[in-house]
Amino acid sequence: MQNIKNIIFDYGNVIFTLDFNRNRQAWVDLGIADPDSFFSHHAQDKIFSEMDRGTVSEAEFRDHIRKIANKPELTDAEIDNTWNALLVGVAPESHELLLRLKDQYRTFLLSNTNSIHHRWFTEHLKNQHGLDGNEPLFEKVYYSHIMGKRKPDAEIFQQVLDENNLDPSETLFIDDSRQHIEGAQKLGIQTYLMTAPDSIQVLFAEGRKVKGKMQKKGG
């Protein structure tokens, strides 16, 4: 990859596998009548953006779910398990690749997430991979609910650039959302849109081909 010195990775469906179909069925089972507009890759209730920014508490989130489902008897665990049904896991070879890339580039993680998911994947990383969070894999990690910002807002990208003195023209951002990609491009960051069956293993194995794919898929 020519001129790339820094890489900012999204987490979900770039490194960590998500299953929207499984999560959709979990919302149906919980009592959500229209799961596709309530939460999907393309549309979601505003409560999820608020959770991403950390502007609502877990208790407020769960009460909102009870109201939408019209089931005041739902327990915290039932709601959390439904929300966490989105999360699958991460392949060990992805961690190995990230450690190799950390030796070649300045690497960062930038994820729209929330306290409930953060707790789940932190436990997953510890129990399944022996990792104390994602911190060992990157120079620095950024989570939206801690920052009080979320992608695709320019402010979240600018914070990462400013805090680490990154030149956007030398920085590659990899995400599975076109909306997030477009947000990064407005600041002059190079981008790559990750879509199935793409993977970071394939992307970085291709070496010189990456530049052309960035131009085609990232805008």
Biotite code that builds the C-alpha atoms (Angstrom):
import biotite.structure as struc

atoms = struc.array([
    struc.Atom([0.000, 0.000, 0.000], chain_id="A", res_id=1, res_name="MET", atom_name="CA", element="C"),
    struc.Atom([1.746, 3.131, -1.203], chain_id="A", res_id=2, res_name="GLN", atom_name="CA", element="C"),
    struc.Atom([1.857, 6.198, 1.045], chain_id="A", res_id=3, res_name="ASN", atom_name="CA", element="C"),
    struc.Atom([-0.160, 4.521, 3.819], chain_id="A", res_id=4, res_name="ILE", atom_name="CA", element="C"),
    struc.Atom([1.450, 4.892, 7.235], chain_id="A", res_id=5, res_name="LYS", atom_name="CA", element="C"),
    struc.Atom([-1.607, 4.630, 9.481], chain_id="A", res_id=6, res_name="ASN", atom_name="CA", element="C"),
    struc.Atom([-4.639, 2.320, 9.484], chain_id="A", res_id=7, res_name="ILE", atom_name="CA", element="C"),
    struc.Atom([-7.885, 2.912, 11.367], chain_id="A", res_id=8, res_name="ILE", atom_name="CA", element="C"),
    struc.Atom([-10.034, -0.225, 11.636], chain_id="A", res_id=9, res_name="PHE", atom_name="CA", element="C"),
    struc.Atom([-13.742, -0.490, 12.279], chain_id="A", res_id=10, res_name="ASP", atom_name="CA", element="C"),
    struc.Atom([-14.589, -3.474, 14.511], chain_id="A", res_id=11, res_name="TYR", atom_name="CA", element="C"),
    struc.Atom([-17.927, -5.039, 13.557], chain_id="A", res_id=12, res_name="GLY", atom_name="CA", element="C"),
    struc.Atom([-17.805, -7.082, 10.332], chain_id="A", res_id=13, res_name="ASN", atom_name="CA", element="C"),
    struc.Atom([-14.252, -5.943, 9.699], chain_id="A", res_id=14, res_name="VAL", atom_name="CA", element="C"),
    struc.Atom([-12.567, -7.743, 12.587], chain_id="A", res_id=15, res_name="ILE", atom_name="CA", element="C"),
    struc.Atom([-15.410, -9.006, 14.770], chain_id="A", res_id=16, res_name="PHE", atom_name="CA", element="C"),
    struc.Atom([-18.195, -10.993, 13.064], chain_id="A", res_id=17, res_name="THR", atom_name="CA", element="C"),
    struc.Atom([-21.786, -9.792, 13.485], chain_id="A", res_id=18, res_name="LEU", atom_name="CA", element="C"),
    struc.Atom([-24.939, -11.747, 12.654], chain_id="A", res_id=19, res_name="ASP", atom_name="CA", element="C"),
    struc.Atom([-27.815, -9.413, 11.816], chain_id="A", res_id=20, res_name="PHE", atom_name="CA", element="C"),
    struc.Atom([-30.131, -12.293, 10.874], chain_id="A", res_id=21, res_name="ASN", atom_name="CA", element="C"),
    struc.Atom([-29.684, -13.981, 14.246], chain_id="A", res_id=22, res_name="ARG", atom_name="CA", element="C"),
    struc.Atom([-30.209, -10.673, 16.010], chain_id="A", res_id=23, res_name="ASN", atom_name="CA", element="C"),
    struc.Atom([-33.333, -9.988, 13.938], chain_id="A", res_id=24, res_name="ARG", atom_name="CA", element="C"),
    struc.Atom([-34.876, -13.275, 15.048], chain_id="A", res_id=25, res_name="GLN", atom_name="CA", element="C"),
    struc.Atom([-33.934, -12.528, 18.641], chain_id="A", res_id=26, res_name="ALA", atom_name="CA", element="C"),
    struc.Atom([-35.815, -9.211, 18.479], chain_id="A", res_id=27, res_name="TRP", atom_name="CA", element="C"),
    struc.Atom([-38.834, -11.015, 17.008], chain_id="A", res_id=28, res_name="VAL", atom_name="CA", element="C"),
    struc.Atom([-38.716, -13.588, 19.807], chain_id="A", res_id=29, res_name="ASP", atom_name="CA", element="C"),
    struc.Atom([-38.543, -10.787, 22.352], chain_id="A", res_id=30, res_name="LEU", atom_name="CA", element="C"),
    struc.Atom([-41.705, -9.206, 20.957], chain_id="A", res_id=31, res_name="GLY", atom_name="CA", element="C"),
    struc.Atom([-40.469, -6.474, 18.598], chain_id="A", res_id=32, res_name="ILE", atom_name="CA", element="C"),
    struc.Atom([-43.099, -6.258, 15.852], chain_id="A", res_id=33, res_name="ALA", atom_name="CA", element="C"),
    struc.Atom([-40.982, -4.592, 13.149], chain_id="A", res_id=34, res_name="ASP", atom_name="CA", element="C"),
    struc.Atom([-37.373, -5.655, 13.742], chain_id="A", res_id=35, res_name="PRO", atom_name="CA", element="C"),
    struc.Atom([-36.133, -4.382, 10.367], chain_id="A", res_id=36, res_name="ASP", atom_name="CA", element="C"),
    struc.Atom([-36.923, -0.763, 11.174], chain_id="A", res_id=37, res_name="SER", atom_name="CA", element="C"),
    struc.Atom([-36.134, -1.207, 14.874], chain_id="A", res_id=38, res_name="PHE", atom_name="CA", element="C"),
    struc.Atom([-32.565, -2.411, 14.336], chain_id="A", res_id=39, res_name="PHE", atom_name="CA", element="C"),
    struc.Atom([-30.814, -3.499, 11.168], chain_id="A", res_id=40, res_name="SER", atom_name="CA", element="C"),
    struc.Atom([-27.707, -2.625, 9.209], chain_id="A", res_id=41, res_name="HIS", atom_name="CA", element="C"),
    struc.Atom([-29.671, 0.023, 7.303], chain_id="A", res_id=42, res_name="HIS", atom_name="CA", element="C"),
    struc.Atom([-32.157, 1.440, 9.839], chain_id="A", res_id=43, res_name="ALA", atom_name="CA", element="C"),
    struc.Atom([-32.501, 1.652, 13.593], chain_id="A", res_id=44, res_name="GLN", atom_name="CA", element="C"),
    struc.Atom([-34.411, 3.219, 16.438], chain_id="A", res_id=45, res_name="ASP", atom_name="CA", element="C"),
    struc.Atom([-32.715, 6.358, 17.769], chain_id="A", res_id=46, res_name="LYS", atom_name="CA", element="C"),
    struc.Atom([-32.056, 4.641, 21.099], chain_id="A", res_id=47, res_name="ILE", atom_name="CA", element="C"),
    struc.Atom([-29.184, 2.732, 19.483], chain_id="A", res_id=48, res_name="PHE", atom_name="CA", element="C"),
    struc.Atom([-27.425, 5.923, 18.363], chain_id="A", res_id=49, res_name="SER", atom_name="CA", element="C"),
    struc.Atom([-27.891, 7.296, 21.861], chain_id="A", res_id=50, res_name="GLU", atom_name="CA", element="C"),
    struc.Atom([-26.349, 4.151, 23.318], chain_id="A", res_id=51, res_name="MET", atom_name="CA", element="C"),
    struc.Atom([-23.444, 4.491, 20.869], chain_id="A", res_id=52, res_name="ASP", atom_name="CA", element="C"),
    struc.Atom([-22.806, 8.001, 22.159], chain_id="A", res_id=53, res_name="ARG", atom_name="CA", element="C"),
    struc.Atom([-23.265, 6.991, 25.793], chain_id="A", res_id=54, res_name="GLY", atom_name="CA", element="C"),
    struc.Atom([-26.006, 9.581, 26.280], chain_id="A", res_id=55, res_name="THR", atom_name="CA", element="C"),
    struc.Atom([-28.518, 7.104, 27.746], chain_id="A", res_id=56, res_name="VAL", atom_name="CA", element="C"),
    struc.Atom([-27.952, 4.608, 30.530], chain_id="A", res_id=57, res_name="SER", atom_name="CA", element="C"),
    struc.Atom([-28.322, 0.853, 30.243], chain_id="A", res_id=58, res_name="GLU", atom_name="CA", element="C"),
    struc.Atom([-31.422, 1.109, 32.441], chain_id="A", res_id=59, res_name="ALA", atom_name="CA", element="C"),
    struc.Atom([-32.977, 3.691, 30.115], chain_id="A", res_id=60, res_name="GLU", atom_name="CA", element="C"),
    struc.Atom([-32.143, 1.508, 27.119], chain_id="A", res_id=61, res_name="PHE", atom_name="CA", element="C"),
    struc.Atom([-33.790, -1.556, 28.667], chain_id="A", res_id=62, res_name="ARG", atom_name="CA", element="C"),
    struc.Atom([-36.887, 0.411, 29.688], chain_id="A", res_id=63, res_name="ASP", atom_name="CA", element="C"),
    struc.Atom([-37.213, 1.622, 26.096], chain_id="A", res_id=64, res_name="HIS", atom_name="CA", element="C"),
    struc.Atom([-37.058, -1.971, 24.854], chain_id="A", res_id=65, res_name="ILE", atom_name="CA", element="C"),
    struc.Atom([-39.766, -2.993, 27.325], chain_id="A", res_id=66, res_name="ARG", atom_name="CA", element="C"),
    struc.Atom([-41.949, -0.150, 26.067], chain_id="A", res_id=67, res_name="LYS", atom_name="CA", element="C"),
    struc.Atom([-41.448, -0.976, 22.371], chain_id="A", res_id=68, res_name="ILE", atom_name="CA", element="C"),
    struc.Atom([-42.083, -4.678, 22.992], chain_id="A", res_id=69, res_name="ALA", atom_name="CA", element="C"),
    struc.Atom([-45.011, -3.846, 25.300], chain_id="A", res_id=70, res_name="ASN", atom_name="CA", element="C"),
    struc.Atom([-43.564, -6.279, 27.824], chain_id="A", res_id=71, res_name="LYS", atom_name="CA", element="C"),
    struc.Atom([-42.790, -4.590, 31.148], chain_id="A", res_id=72, res_name="PRO", atom_name="CA", element="C"),
    struc.Atom([-41.948, -7.985, 32.615], chain_id="A", res_id=73, res_name="GLU", atom_name="CA", element="C"),
    struc.Atom([-38.831, -8.462, 30.482], chain_id="A", res_id=74, res_name="LEU", atom_name="CA", element="C"),
    struc.Atom([-35.738, -8.956, 32.617], chain_id="A", res_id=75, res_name="THR", atom_name="CA", element="C"),
    struc.Atom([-32.455, -7.138, 32.133], chain_id="A", res_id=76, res_name="ASP", atom_name="CA", element="C"),
    struc.Atom([-30.805, -10.435, 31.181], chain_id="A", res_id=77, res_name="ALA", atom_name="CA", element="C"),
    struc.Atom([-33.431, -11.215, 28.516], chain_id="A", res_id=78, res_name="GLU", atom_name="CA", element="C"),
    struc.Atom([-32.916, -7.821, 26.903], chain_id="A", res_id=79, res_name="ILE", atom_name="CA", element="C"),
    struc.Atom([-29.123, -7.974, 27.102], chain_id="A", res_id=80, res_name="ASP", atom_name="CA", element="C"),
    struc.Atom([-29.055, -11.503, 25.655], chain_id="A", res_id=81, res_name="ASN", atom_name="CA", element="C"),
    struc.Atom([-31.241, -10.381, 22.761], chain_id="A", res_id=82, res_name="THR", atom_name="CA", element="C"),
    struc.Atom([-29.051, -7.369, 22.022], chain_id="A", res_id=83, res_name="TRP", atom_name="CA", element="C"),
    struc.Atom([-25.892, -9.473, 22.320], chain_id="A", res_id=84, res_name="ASN", atom_name="CA", element="C"),
    struc.Atom([-27.266, -12.020, 19.835], chain_id="A", res_id=85, res_name="ALA", atom_name="CA", element="C"),
    struc.Atom([-25.749, -9.727, 17.208], chain_id="A", res_id=86, res_name="LEU", atom_name="CA", element="C"),
    struc.Atom([-22.252, -10.651, 18.373], chain_id="A", res_id=87, res_name="LEU", atom_name="CA", element="C"),
    struc.Atom([-20.500, -13.769, 17.069], chain_id="A", res_id=88, res_name="VAL", atom_name="CA", element="C"),
    struc.Atom([-16.751, -13.544, 17.641], chain_id="A", res_id=89, res_name="GLY", atom_name="CA", element="C"),
    struc.Atom([-13.396, -13.049, 16.015], chain_id="A", res_id=90, res_name="VAL", atom_name="CA", element="C"),
    struc.Atom([-11.200, -15.541, 14.181], chain_id="A", res_id=91, res_name="ALA", atom_name="CA", element="C"),
    struc.Atom([-7.800, -16.107, 15.851], chain_id="A", res_id=92, res_name="PRO", atom_name="CA", element="C"),
    struc.Atom([-5.998, -15.463, 12.561], chain_id="A", res_id=93, res_name="GLU", atom_name="CA", element="C"),
    struc.Atom([-7.392, -11.924, 12.581], chain_id="A", res_id=94, res_name="SER", atom_name="CA", element="C"),
    struc.Atom([-5.555, -11.198, 15.815], chain_id="A", res_id=95, res_name="HIS", atom_name="CA", element="C"),
    struc.Atom([-2.358, -12.618, 14.372], chain_id="A", res_id=96, res_name="GLU", atom_name="CA", element="C"),
    struc.Atom([-2.711, -10.391, 11.311], chain_id="A", res_id=97, res_name="LEU", atom_name="CA", element="C"),
    struc.Atom([-3.390, -7.305, 13.428], chain_id="A", res_id=98, res_name="LEU", atom_name="CA", element="C"),
    struc.Atom([-0.242, -7.896, 15.453], chain_id="A", res_id=99, res_name="LEU", atom_name="CA", element="C"),
    struc.Atom([1.797, -8.181, 12.239], chain_id="A", res_id=100, res_name="ARG", atom_name="CA", element="C"),
    struc.Atom([0.259, -5.001, 10.867], chain_id="A", res_id=101, res_name="LEU", atom_name="CA", element="C"),
    struc.Atom([1.001, -3.201, 14.137], chain_id="A", res_id=102, res_name="LYS", atom_name="CA", element="C"),
    struc.Atom([4.696, -3.769, 13.396], chain_id="A", res_id=103, res_name="ASP", atom_name="CA", element="C"),
    struc.Atom([4.348, -2.218, 9.926], chain_id="A", res_id=104, res_name="GLN", atom_name="CA", element="C"),
    struc.Atom([1.877, 0.642, 10.458], chain_id="A", res_id=105, res_name="TYR", atom_name="CA", element="C"),
    struc.Atom([0.437, 2.798, 13.202], chain_id="A", res_id=106, res_name="ARG", atom_name="CA", element="C"),
    struc.Atom([-2.874, 1.013, 13.795], chain_id="A", res_id=107, res_name="THR", atom_name="CA", element="C"),
    struc.Atom([-6.020, 2.139, 15.580], chain_id="A", res_id=108, res_name="PHE", atom_name="CA", element="C"),
    struc.Atom([-9.484, 0.766, 16.333], chain_id="A", res_id=109, res_name="LEU", atom_name="CA", element="C"),
    struc.Atom([-12.523, 3.047, 15.955], chain_id="A", res_id=110, res_name="LEU", atom_name="CA", element="C"),
    struc.Atom([-15.834, 1.403, 16.773], chain_id="A", res_id=111, res_name="SER", atom_name="CA", element="C"),
    struc.Atom([-19.418, 2.523, 17.191], chain_id="A", res_id=112, res_name="ASN", atom_name="CA", element="C"),
    struc.Atom([-20.361, 0.421, 20.187], chain_id="A", res_id=113, res_name="THR", atom_name="CA", element="C"),
    struc.Atom([-22.077, 0.608, 23.566], chain_id="A", res_id=114, res_name="ASN", atom_name="CA", element="C"),
    struc.Atom([-21.508, -0.461, 27.145], chain_id="A", res_id=115, res_name="SER", atom_name="CA", element="C"),
    struc.Atom([-23.506, -3.707, 26.872], chain_id="A", res_id=116, res_name="ILE", atom_name="CA", element="C"),
    struc.Atom([-21.667, -4.899, 23.759], chain_id="A", res_id=117, res_name="HIS", atom_name="CA", element="C"),
    struc.Atom([-18.339, -3.647, 25.075], chain_id="A", res_id=118, res_name="HIS", atom_name="CA", element="C"),
    struc.Atom([-18.739, -5.762, 28.200], chain_id="A", res_id=119, res_name="ARG", atom_name="CA", element="C"),
    struc.Atom([-19.676, -8.853, 26.139], chain_id="A", res_id=120, res_name="TRP", atom_name="CA", element="C"),
    struc.Atom([-16.808, -8.707, 23.656], chain_id="A", res_id=121, res_name="PHE", atom_name="CA", element="C"),
    struc.Atom([-14.301, -7.842, 26.376], chain_id="A", res_id=122, res_name="THR", atom_name="CA", element="C"),
    struc.Atom([-15.297, -11.023, 28.218], chain_id="A", res_id=123, res_name="GLU", atom_name="CA", element="C"),
    struc.Atom([-15.192, -12.948, 24.923], chain_id="A", res_id=124, res_name="HIS", atom_name="CA", element="C"),
    struc.Atom([-11.668, -11.761, 24.178], chain_id="A", res_id=125, res_name="LEU", atom_name="CA", element="C"),
    struc.Atom([-10.543, -12.748, 27.661], chain_id="A", res_id=126, res_name="LYS", atom_name="CA", element="C"),
    struc.Atom([-12.242, -16.137, 27.778], chain_id="A", res_id=127, res_name="ASN", atom_name="CA", element="C"),
    struc.Atom([-11.705, -17.242, 24.163], chain_id="A", res_id=128, res_name="GLN", atom_name="CA", element="C"),
    struc.Atom([-8.422, -15.556, 23.254], chain_id="A", res_id=129, res_name="HIS", atom_name="CA", element="C"),
    struc.Atom([-6.693, -14.679, 26.511], chain_id="A", res_id=130, res_name="GLY", atom_name="CA", element="C"),
    struc.Atom([-6.656, -10.972, 25.650], chain_id="A", res_id=131, res_name="LEU", atom_name="CA", element="C"),
    struc.Atom([-7.274, -8.089, 28.022], chain_id="A", res_id=132, res_name="ASP", atom_name="CA", element="C"),
    struc.Atom([-9.443, -6.212, 25.557], chain_id="A", res_id=133, res_name="GLY", atom_name="CA", element="C"),
    struc.Atom([-8.347, -4.988, 22.129], chain_id="A", res_id=134, res_name="ASN", atom_name="CA", element="C"),
    struc.Atom([-5.639, -2.719, 23.499], chain_id="A", res_id=135, res_name="GLU", atom_name="CA", element="C"),
    struc.Atom([-2.725, -5.130, 22.872], chain_id="A", res_id=136, res_name="PRO", atom_name="CA", element="C"),
    struc.Atom([-3.614, -5.289, 19.162], chain_id="A", res_id=137, res_name="LEU", atom_name="CA", element="C"),
    struc.Atom([-3.468, -1.568, 18.363], chain_id="A", res_id=138, res_name="PHE", atom_name="CA", element="C"),
    struc.Atom([-1.578, 1.580, 19.234], chain_id="A", res_id=139, res_name="GLU", atom_name="CA", element="C"),
    struc.Atom([-4.836, 2.951, 20.621], chain_id="A", res_id=140, res_name="LYS", atom_name="CA", element="C"),
    struc.Atom([-8.505, 1.958, 20.681], chain_id="A", res_id=141, res_name="VAL", atom_name="CA", element="C"),
    struc.Atom([-11.486, 4.289, 20.425], chain_id="A", res_id=142, res_name="TYR", atom_name="CA", element="C"),
    struc.Atom([-15.044, 3.363, 21.427], chain_id="A", res_id=143, res_name="TYR", atom_name="CA", element="C"),
    struc.Atom([-17.909, 5.711, 20.586], chain_id="A", res_id=144, res_name="SER", atom_name="CA", element="C"),
    struc.Atom([-19.785, 5.364, 23.880], chain_id="A", res_id=145, res_name="HIS", atom_name="CA", element="C"),
    struc.Atom([-16.671, 6.460, 25.775], chain_id="A", res_id=146, res_name="ILE", atom_name="CA", element="C"),
    struc.Atom([-15.872, 9.300, 23.357], chain_id="A", res_id=147, res_name="MET", atom_name="CA", element="C"),
    struc.Atom([-19.420, 10.672, 23.309], chain_id="A", res_id=148, res_name="GLY", atom_name="CA", element="C"),
    struc.Atom([-19.287, 10.714, 19.502], chain_id="A", res_id=149, res_name="LYS", atom_name="CA", element="C"),
    struc.Atom([-20.126, 8.243, 16.770], chain_id="A", res_id=150, res_name="ARG", atom_name="CA", element="C"),
    struc.Atom([-19.363, 7.609, 13.120], chain_id="A", res_id=151, res_name="LYS", atom_name="CA", element="C"),
    struc.Atom([-19.991, 9.063, 10.571], chain_id="A", res_id=152, res_name="PRO", atom_name="CA", element="C"),
    struc.Atom([-19.718, 12.441, 12.352], chain_id="A", res_id=153, res_name="ASP", atom_name="CA", element="C"),
    struc.Atom([-16.562, 14.315, 11.355], chain_id="A", res_id=154, res_name="ALA", atom_name="CA", element="C"),
    struc.Atom([-15.729, 15.061, 14.987], chain_id="A", res_id=155, res_name="GLU", atom_name="CA", element="C"),
    struc.Atom([-14.958, 11.449, 15.834], chain_id="A", res_id=156, res_name="ILE", atom_name="CA", element="C"),
    struc.Atom([-12.501, 11.073, 12.951], chain_id="A", res_id=157, res_name="PHE", atom_name="CA", element="C"),
    struc.Atom([-10.929, 14.449, 13.704], chain_id="A", res_id=158, res_name="GLN", atom_name="CA", element="C"),
    struc.Atom([-10.301, 13.445, 17.301], chain_id="A", res_id=159, res_name="GLN", atom_name="CA", element="C"),
    struc.Atom([-8.384, 10.346, 16.225], chain_id="A", res_id=160, res_name="VAL", atom_name="CA", element="C"),
    struc.Atom([-6.341, 12.355, 13.715], chain_id="A", res_id=161, res_name="LEU", atom_name="CA", element="C"),
    struc.Atom([-5.570, 15.168, 16.164], chain_id="A", res_id=162, res_name="ASP", atom_name="CA", element="C"),
    struc.Atom([-4.710, 13.056, 19.202], chain_id="A", res_id=163, res_name="GLU", atom_name="CA", element="C"),
    struc.Atom([-2.243, 10.981, 17.209], chain_id="A", res_id=164, res_name="ASN", atom_name="CA", element="C"),
    struc.Atom([-0.898, 13.614, 14.804], chain_id="A", res_id=165, res_name="ASN", atom_name="CA", element="C"),
    struc.Atom([-2.046, 11.633, 11.774], chain_id="A", res_id=166, res_name="LEU", atom_name="CA", element="C"),
    struc.Atom([-1.891, 12.979, 8.243], chain_id="A", res_id=167, res_name="ASP", atom_name="CA", element="C"),
    struc.Atom([-5.259, 12.006, 6.676], chain_id="A", res_id=168, res_name="PRO", atom_name="CA", element="C"),
    struc.Atom([-3.626, 11.525, 3.258], chain_id="A", res_id=169, res_name="SER", atom_name="CA", element="C"),
    struc.Atom([-1.371, 8.859, 4.815], chain_id="A", res_id=170, res_name="GLU", atom_name="CA", element="C"),
    struc.Atom([-4.221, 7.213, 6.750], chain_id="A", res_id=171, res_name="THR", atom_name="CA", element="C"),
    struc.Atom([-6.434, 4.337, 5.608], chain_id="A", res_id=172, res_name="LEU", atom_name="CA", element="C"),
    struc.Atom([-9.864, 3.803, 7.200], chain_id="A", res_id=173, res_name="PHE", atom_name="CA", element="C"),
    struc.Atom([-11.533, 0.391, 6.783], chain_id="A", res_id=174, res_name="ILE", atom_name="CA", element="C"),
    struc.Atom([-15.255, 0.059, 7.538], chain_id="A", res_id=175, res_name="ASP", atom_name="CA", element="C"),
    struc.Atom([-18.252, -1.968, 6.365], chain_id="A", res_id=176, res_name="ASP", atom_name="CA", element="C"),
    struc.Atom([-20.602, 1.042, 6.237], chain_id="A", res_id=177, res_name="SER", atom_name="CA", element="C"),
    struc.Atom([-20.657, 3.296, 3.180], chain_id="A", res_id=178, res_name="ARG", atom_name="CA", element="C"),
    struc.Atom([-22.029, 6.116, 5.327], chain_id="A", res_id=179, res_name="GLN", atom_name="CA", element="C"),
    struc.Atom([-19.035, 5.882, 7.672], chain_id="A", res_id=180, res_name="HIS", atom_name="CA", element="C"),
    struc.Atom([-16.646, 5.698, 4.725], chain_id="A", res_id=181, res_name="ILE", atom_name="CA", element="C"),
    struc.Atom([-18.112, 8.903, 3.290], chain_id="A", res_id=182, res_name="GLU", atom_name="CA", element="C"),
    struc.Atom([-17.705, 10.632, 6.658], chain_id="A", res_id=183, res_name="GLY", atom_name="CA", element="C"),
    struc.Atom([-13.985, 9.822, 6.723], chain_id="A", res_id=184, res_name="ALA", atom_name="CA", element="C"),
    struc.Atom([-13.495, 10.862, 3.092], chain_id="A", res_id=185, res_name="GLN", atom_name="CA", element="C"),
    struc.Atom([-14.712, 14.382, 3.896], chain_id="A", res_id=186, res_name="LYS", atom_name="CA", element="C"),
    struc.Atom([-11.573, 14.814, 6.009], chain_id="A", res_id=187, res_name="LEU", atom_name="CA", element="C"),
    struc.Atom([-9.280, 13.531, 3.268], chain_id="A", res_id=188, res_name="GLY", atom_name="CA", element="C"),
    struc.Atom([-8.783, 10.086, 4.788], chain_id="A", res_id=189, res_name="ILE", atom_name="CA", element="C"),
    struc.Atom([-8.198, 7.240, 2.345], chain_id="A", res_id=190, res_name="GLN", atom_name="CA", element="C"),
    struc.Atom([-10.868, 4.553, 2.690], chain_id="A", res_id=191, res_name="THR", atom_name="CA", element="C"),
    struc.Atom([-11.745, 0.962, 1.944], chain_id="A", res_id=192, res_name="TYR", atom_name="CA", element="C"),
    struc.Atom([-15.322, -0.336, 2.080], chain_id="A", res_id=193, res_name="LEU", atom_name="CA", element="C"),
    struc.Atom([-15.334, -3.873, 3.452], chain_id="A", res_id=194, res_name="MET", atom_name="CA", element="C"),
    struc.Atom([-18.134, -5.976, 1.955], chain_id="A", res_id=195, res_name="THR", atom_name="CA", element="C"),
    struc.Atom([-18.602, -9.746, 1.971], chain_id="A", res_id=196, res_name="ALA", atom_name="CA", element="C"),
    struc.Atom([-16.817, -11.863, 0.921], chain_id="A", res_id=197, res_name="PRO", atom_name="CA", element="C"),
    struc.Atom([-13.950, -9.425, 1.560], chain_id="A", res_id=198, res_name="ASP", atom_name="CA", element="C"),
    struc.Atom([-11.823, -9.855, 4.650], chain_id="A", res_id=199, res_name="SER", atom_name="CA", element="C"),
    struc.Atom([-8.800, -8.151, 6.125], chain_id="A", res_id=200, res_name="ILE", atom_name="CA", element="C"),
    struc.Atom([-6.827, -11.330, 5.402], chain_id="A", res_id=201, res_name="GLN", atom_name="CA", element="C"),
    struc.Atom([-7.616, -11.047, 1.683], chain_id="A", res_id=202, res_name="VAL", atom_name="CA", element="C"),
    struc.Atom([-7.128, -7.283, 1.652], chain_id="A", res_id=203, res_name="LEU", atom_name="CA", element="C"),
    struc.Atom([-3.634, -7.338, 3.085], chain_id="A", res_id=204, res_name="PHE", atom_name="CA", element="C"),
    struc.Atom([-2.592, -10.479, 1.227], chain_id="A", res_id=205, res_name="ALA", atom_name="CA", element="C"),
    struc.Atom([-3.248, -8.655, -2.050], chain_id="A", res_id=206, res_name="GLU", atom_name="CA", element="C"),
    struc.Atom([-0.661, -5.979, -1.327], chain_id="A", res_id=207, res_name="GLY", atom_name="CA", element="C"),
    struc.Atom([-0.287, -3.819, -4.423], chain_id="A", res_id=208, res_name="ARG", atom_name="CA", element="C"),
    struc.Atom([-3.880, -4.459, -5.509], chain_id="A", res_id=209, res_name="LYS", atom_name="CA", element="C"),
    struc.Atom([-5.237, -2.619, -2.496], chain_id="A", res_id=210, res_name="VAL", atom_name="CA", element="C"),
    struc.Atom([-4.764, 0.851, -3.945], chain_id="A", res_id=211, res_name="LYS", atom_name="CA", element="C"),
    struc.Atom([-7.007, 0.119, -6.918], chain_id="A", res_id=212, res_name="GLY", atom_name="CA", element="C"),
    struc.Atom([-9.683, -1.457, -4.753], chain_id="A", res_id=213, res_name="LYS", atom_name="CA", element="C"),
    struc.Atom([-9.670, 1.548, -2.437], chain_id="A", res_id=214, res_name="MET", atom_name="CA", element="C"),
    struc.Atom([-10.366, 3.815, -5.386], chain_id="A", res_id=215, res_name="GLN", atom_name="CA", element="C"),
    struc.Atom([-13.155, 1.576, -6.662], chain_id="A", res_id=216, res_name="LYS", atom_name="CA", element="C"),
    struc.Atom([-14.884, 0.665, -3.428], chain_id="A", res_id=217, res_name="LYS", atom_name="CA", element="C"),
    struc.Atom([-14.076, 3.542, -1.154], chain_id="A", res_id=218, res_name="GLY", atom_name="CA", element="C"),
    struc.Atom([-15.169, 6.283, -3.502], chain_id="A", res_id=219, res_name="GLY", atom_name="CA", element="C"),
])
